[in-house]
Amino acid sequence: MKSRLEKFEAMLQEIEENYQTTCGTMNKLFSQSKTRTVTYQQLKARKYTLEKMLAMYRDYDLLNEQGKEKV
């Protein structure tokens, strides 16, 4: 069974990966001038949600400057 810290680290890693994937997909759609599509709008909402989650980790001093967890 995973410890609480291991669960947090796994969650943080997944959030960061999802954020990067979301931004990459949005950039691809943007370059294709597809910013008015439902997919793009859904990704934008997802990006804002992930940004808010990462900001909360920063507020509680759980992330350092580069967005990685503190050790």
GUGUTOR-398668 format. One line per 2 residues: number of its first residue (from 1); for each residue x, z, y of N, C-alpha, C, O, CB. Coordinates in Angstrom, 3 decimals, always signed. Glycine has a CB too. Layout:
# residues N
NUM) X:Z:Y:X:Z:Y:X:Z:Y:X:Z:Y:X:Z:Y  ...
This chain:
# residues 71
1) +0.845:+0.000:-1.173:+0.000:+0.000:+0.000:+0.895:+0.000:+1.243:+1.894:+0.717:+1.307:-0.964:+1.224:-0.006  +0.517:-0.814:+2.221:+1.300:-0.938:+3.445:+1.089:+0.270:+4.345:+0.004:+0.849:+4.400:+0.933:-2.224:+4.190
3) +2.153:+0.632:+5.045:+2.048:+1.712:+6.019:+1.348:+1.188:+7.271:+1.158:-0.016:+7.444:+3.452:+2.288:+6.367  +0.981:+2.108:+8.119:+0.321:+1.739:+9.380:+1.231:+0.851:+10.228:+0.767:-0.116:+10.832:-0.077:+3.003:+10.175
5) +2.525:+1.176:+10.275:+3.472:+0.382:+11.046:+3.589:-1.035:+10.478:+3.639:-2.002:+11.238:+4.845:+1.064:+11.064  +3.632:-1.162:+9.174:+3.722:-2.489:+8.548:+2.477:-3.322:+8.852:+2.567:-4.529:+9.078:+3.907:-2.354:+7.021
7) +1.328:-2.673:+8.856:+0.080:-3.377:+9.185:+0.103:-3.844:+10.644:-0.295:-4.969:+10.945:-1.151:-2.458:+8.932  +0.569:-2.977:+11.542:+0.670:-3.349:+12.947:+1.609:-4.531:+13.118:+1.285:-5.488:+13.821:+1.149:-2.163:+13.786
9) +2.774:-4.468:+12.479:+3.753:-5.545:+12.596:+3.192:-6.860:+12.073:+3.427:-7.912:+12.669:+5.028:-5.185:+11.842  +2.457:-6.814:+10.972:+1.847:-8.029:+10.414:+0.789:-8.582:+11.369:+0.710:-9.793:+11.578:+1.217:-7.736:+9.029
11) -0.024:-7.694:+11.947:-1.054:-8.131:+12.887:-0.423:-8.757:+14.129:-0.859:-9.812:+14.587:-1.954:-6.950:+13.286  +0.600:-8.106:+14.668:+1.279:-8.622:+15.854:+1.885:-9.996:+15.577:+1.770:-10.904:+16.400:+2.369:-7.644:+16.315
13) +2.523:-10.146:+14.434:+3.118:-11.434:+14.078:+2.051:-12.517:+13.977:+2.259:-13.634:+14.449:+3.883:-11.324:+12.755  +0.915:-12.200:+13.367:-0.163:-13.173:+13.248:-0.730:-13.560:+14.612:-1.027:-14.731:+14.850:-1.270:-12.620:+12.365
15) -0.879:-12.594:+15.499:-1.378:-12.882:+16.847:-0.415:-13.807:+17.581:-0.841:-14.775:+18.211:-1.580:-11.577:+17.646  +0.885:-13.513:+17.502:+1.874:-14.355:+18.172:+1.889:-15.771:+17.579:+2.000:-16.749:+18.320:+3.271:-13.720:+18.064
17) +1.781:-15.884:+16.264:+1.759:-17.203:+15.631:+0.511:-17.975:+16.029:+0.582:-19.167:+16.328:+1.832:-17.070:+14.107  -0.640:-17.292:+16.033:-1.884:-17.949:+16.446:-1.809:-18.408:+17.894:-2.302:-19.484:+18.232:-3.075:-17.005:+16.261
19) -1.197:-17.601:+18.745:-1.060:-17.964:+20.152:-0.222:-19.238:+20.288:-0.598:-20.156:+21.018:-0.419:-16.805:+20.953  +0.900:-19.293:+19.594:+1.772:-20.468:+19.660:+1.066:-21.712:+19.107:+1.159:-22.792:+19.692:+3.076:-20.209:+18.882
21) +0.375:-21.562:+18.002:-0.349:-22.689:+17.410:-1.452:-23.178:+18.346:-1.630:-24.381:+18.535:-0.947:-22.289:+16.049  -2.182:-22.245:+18.922:-3.267:-22.587:+19.845:-2.727:-23.338:+21.056:-3.287:-24.357:+21.458:-4.012:-21.319:+20.296
23) -1.641:-22.837:+21.635:-1.041:-23.500:+22.799:-0.554:-24.902:+22.434:-0.729:-25.842:+23.209:+0.128:-22.660:+23.356  +0.048:-25.041:+21.272:+0.524:-26.351:+20.828:-0.606:-27.353:+20.660:-0.488:-28.506:+21.075:+1.274:-26.214:+19.528
25) -1.689:-26.917:+20.056:-2.846:-27.799:+19.863:-3.468:-28.171:+21.203:-3.874:-29.314:+21.411:-3.895:-27.125:+18.961  -3.541:-27.197:+22.111:-4.085:-27.487:+23.442:-3.213:-28.492:+24.179:-3.734:-29.399:+24.828:-4.210:-26.199:+24.265
27) -1.901:-28.347:+24.092:-0.993:-29.300:+24.744:-1.171:-30.702:+24.181:-1.131:-31.684:+24.922:+0.464:-28.852:+24.578  -1.365:-30.795:+22.878:-1.578:-32.100:+22.239:-2.869:-32.737:+22.757:-2.886:-33.916:+23.112:-1.632:-31.952:+20.692
29) -3.941:-31.957:+22.798:-5.213:-32.477:+23.306:-5.113:-32.836:+24.788:-5.680:-33.836:+25.228:-6.333:-31.448:+23.090  -4.394:-32.025:+25.550:-4.202:-32.301:+26.977:-3.491:-33.640:+27.178:-3.866:-34.429:+28.045:-3.396:-31.167:+27.644
31) -2.465:-33.882:+26.367:-1.722:-35.138:+26.504:-2.566:-36.350:+26.125:-2.262:-37.477:+26.515:-0.469:-35.099:+25.645  -3.630:-36.105:+25.358:-4.551:-37.183:+24.977:-5.763:-37.237:+25.911:-6.728:-37.951:+25.638:-5.018:-36.995:+23.524
33) -5.712:-36.488:+27.001:-6.812:-36.415:+27.981:-8.129:-35.983:+27.334:-9.188:-36.529:+27.642:-6.999:-37.774:+28.668  -8.055:-35.003:+26.439:-9.250:-34.511:+25.746:-9.563:-33.075:+26.153:-9.907:-32.241:+25.315:-9.062:-34.598:+24.222
35) -9.440:-32.798:+27.449:-9.667:-31.438:+27.922:-11.150:-31.102:+28.084:-11.492:-29.942:+28.313:-8.960:-31.235:+29.236  -12.012:-32.067:+27.971:-13.447:-31.811:+28.110:-14.147:-31.697:+26.765:-15.370:-31.572:+26.703:-14.093:-32.909:+28.924
37) -13.367:-31.739:+25.687:-13.965:-31.651:+24.357:-14.315:-30.204:+24.017:-13.756:-29.266:+24.585:-13.011:-32.230:+23.298  -15.236:-30.043:+23.094:-15.622:-28.712:+22.647:-14.434:-28.012:+21.995:-14.233:-26.813:+22.192:-16.807:-28.792:+21.667
39) -13.663:-28.742:+21.235:-12.493:-28.162:+20.576:-11.530:-27.574:+21.594:-11.053:-26.453:+21.422:-11.779:-29.215:+19.726  -11.241:-28.318:+22.647:-10.325:-27.835:+23.677:-10.882:-26.583:+24.337:-10.144:-25.624:+24.566:-10.069:-28.925:+24.731
41) -12.167:-26.581:+24.643:-12.782:-25.427:+25.295:-12.753:-24.199:+24.380:-12.532:-23.083:+24.849:-14.229:-25.752:+25.701  -12.975:-24.401:+23.084:-12.903:-23.293:+22.133:-11.476:-22.753:+22.039:-11.267:-21.542:+21.971:-13.394:-23.742:+20.746
43) -10.509:-23.651:+22.036:-9.113:-23.232:+21.984:-8.724:-22.462:+23.237:-7.959:-21.500:+23.173:-8.202:-24.441:+21.809  -9.256:-22.891:+24.376:-8.964:-22.202:+25.631:-9.495:-20.762:+25.577:-8.817:-19.830:+26.009:-9.586:-22.968:+26.831
45) -10.694:-20.591:+25.053:-11.259:-19.246:+24.914:-10.418:-18.415:+23.950:-10.166:-17.236:+24.202:-12.723:-19.318:+24.422  -9.988:-19.019:+22.859:-9.141:-18.328:+21.883:-7.806:-17.910:+22.524:-7.316:-16.802:+22.304:-8.886:-19.237:+20.649
47) -7.233:-18.820:+23.317:-5.964:-18.536:+23.990:-6.109:-17.344:+24.921:-5.242:-16.470:+24.941:-5.479:-19.765:+24.776  -7.190:-17.294:+25.691:-7.403:-16.181:+26.610:-7.567:-14.867:+25.846:-7.070:-13.829:+26.282:-8.634:-16.441:+27.490
49) -8.254:-14.909:+24.719:-8.429:-13.713:+23.892:-7.086:-13.207:+23.377:-6.796:-12.013:+23.441:-9.370:-14.006:+22.714  -6.268:-14.129:+22.866:-4.957:-13.751:+22.345:-4.050:-13.238:+23.466:-3.294:-12.287:+23.267:-4.299:-14.947:+21.635
51) -4.126:-13.866:+24.646:-3.344:-13.393:+25.789:-3.724:-11.962:+26.162:-2.857:-11.142:+26.463:-3.545:-14.320:+26.993  -5.014:-11.670:+26.141:-5.493:-10.329:+26.471:-4.983:-9.316:+25.452:-4.584:-8.212:+25.824:-7.032:-10.301:+26.529
53) -4.993:-9.676:+24.184:-4.494:-8.774:+23.147:-3.002:-8.492:+23.353:-2.571:-7.342:+23.274:-4.737:-9.376:+21.746  -2.230:-9.525:+23.613:-0.797:-9.352:+23.838:-0.538:-8.533:+25.104:+0.400:-7.737:+25.152:-0.102:-10.720:+23.939
55) -1.366:-8.731:+26.122:-1.219:-7.966:+27.357:-1.471:-6.476:+27.112:-0.808:-5.624:+27.705:-2.181:-8.497:+28.432  -2.418:-6.172:+26.248:-2.688:-4.772:+25.927:-1.488:-4.141:+25.226:-1.159:-2.982:+25.482:-3.944:-4.653:+25.046
57) -0.836:-4.891:+24.348:+0.361:-4.371:+23.691:+1.458:-4.104:+24.723:+2.175:-3.108:+24.630:+0.863:-5.359:+22.614  +1.584:-5.000:+25.708:+2.566:-4.794:+26.765:+2.212:-3.566:+27.611:+3.090:-2.789:+27.985:+2.661:-6.044:+27.653
59) +0.927:-3.400:+27.906:+0.482:-2.255:+28.703:+0.842:-0.927:+28.038:+1.151:+0.049:+28.721:-1.026:-2.328:+28.930  +0.802:-0.895:+26.725:+1.133:+0.324:+25.989:+2.610:+0.366:+25.597:+3.031:+1.196:+24.791:+0.262:+0.437:+24.742
61) +3.386:-0.546:+26.181:+4.830:-0.592:+25.977:+5.202:-0.803:+24.504:+6.157:-0.212:+23.999:+5.464:+0.691:+26.490  +4.433:-1.651:+23.834:+4.700:-1.966:+22.433:+5.436:-3.288:+22.273:+5.881:-3.620:+21.174:+3.403:-2.006:+21.654
63) +5.570:-4.043:+23.357:+6.302:-5.308:+23.337:+7.395:-5.256:+24.382:+7.261:-4.574:+25.399:+5.356:-6.513:+23.589  +8.472:-5.971:+24.134:+9.504:-6.062:+25.156:+9.290:-7.326:+25.977:+8.249:-7.971:+25.846:+10.915:-6.050:+24.521
65) +10.239:-7.690:+26.810:+10.112:-8.821:+27.742:+9.818:-10.147:+27.060:+9.046:-10.948:+27.586:+11.367:-8.956:+28.546  +10.414:-10.395:+25.905:+10.254:-11.683:+25.236:+8.989:-11.745:+24.384:+8.744:-12.766:+23.742:+11.463:-11.967:+24.373
67) +8.192:-10.706:+24.357:+6.963:-10.722:+23.589:+7.146:-10.229:+22.167:+6.194:-10.229:+21.386:+6.400:-12.097:+23.569  +8.348:-9.809:+21.819:+8.588:-9.285:+20.470:+8.364:-7.794:+20.480:+8.460:-7.147:+21.522:+10.020:-9.619:+19.975
69) +8.067:-7.251:+19.316:+7.826:-5.819:+19.235:+9.110:-5.045:+19.526:+10.216:-5.526:+19.282:+7.273:-5.444:+17.851  +8.934:-3.853:+20.044:+10.094:-2.987:+20.292:+10.520:-2.355:+18.976:+9.703:-2.124:+18.085:+9.766:-1.886:+21.357
71) +11.814:-2.080:+18.872:+12.331:-1.391:+17.677:+12.774:-0.006:+18.026:+13.239:+0.731:+17.156:+13.490:-2.163:+17.050
